[in-house]
């Protein structure tokens, strides 16, 4: 089971934003992050906990190992307001976190 | 262009069946594992099922096991989801997603379709 926190947050353009994902048991670094905008399919941002997917801006970064992981947006941009999901691929039954909605303050 | 296009969604009564399709183009479909992921109205993402490139390894979420069947036809570059005994809680947008990665650790869903809506209601 994957638990994200917070469920939602309000932030301003330029803010540093951190989202946390916790696994119920160790998943090494088999952890991915996705961004989803309303009415759109999810988009892969980070794989293997800290590797940036091709084409994703460098303001996005990921870290963590074992059970605790973070997604950081170093300077929030207008296009970053979206919902973010973590997903584990350690177990064959893939699971997503419940999502974190990033809203405009 | 690398692309996945889902089809087959619609309105179905509880207990009914539906078959979703996902057409792949722009990449060598037969070498990738594929997945179905769904999203209920106003809800988060829920992984549904996956199968490897040769259909040798197939997995289902507990919520659909025994009712849904995933399959693929590599000659037609297509992925399928046969959904039987549908329930109201199966109402969702269903996405197909390609799974990529040079190693198991790097496996991730890098290409997604636009989704197809399934509504289960009487």
Interface residues (C-beta under 8 A of the other chain):
Chain A: X28 X29 X30 X32 X34 X36 X41 X42 X43 X44 X47 X48 X51 X53 X83 X85 X87 X89 X92 X93 X94 X95 X96 X97 X98 X99
Chain B: X35 X37 X44 X45 X46 X47 X50 X57 X59 X60 X61 X62 X95 X101 X104 X105 X106 X107 X108 X109 X110 X112 X113 X114 X115
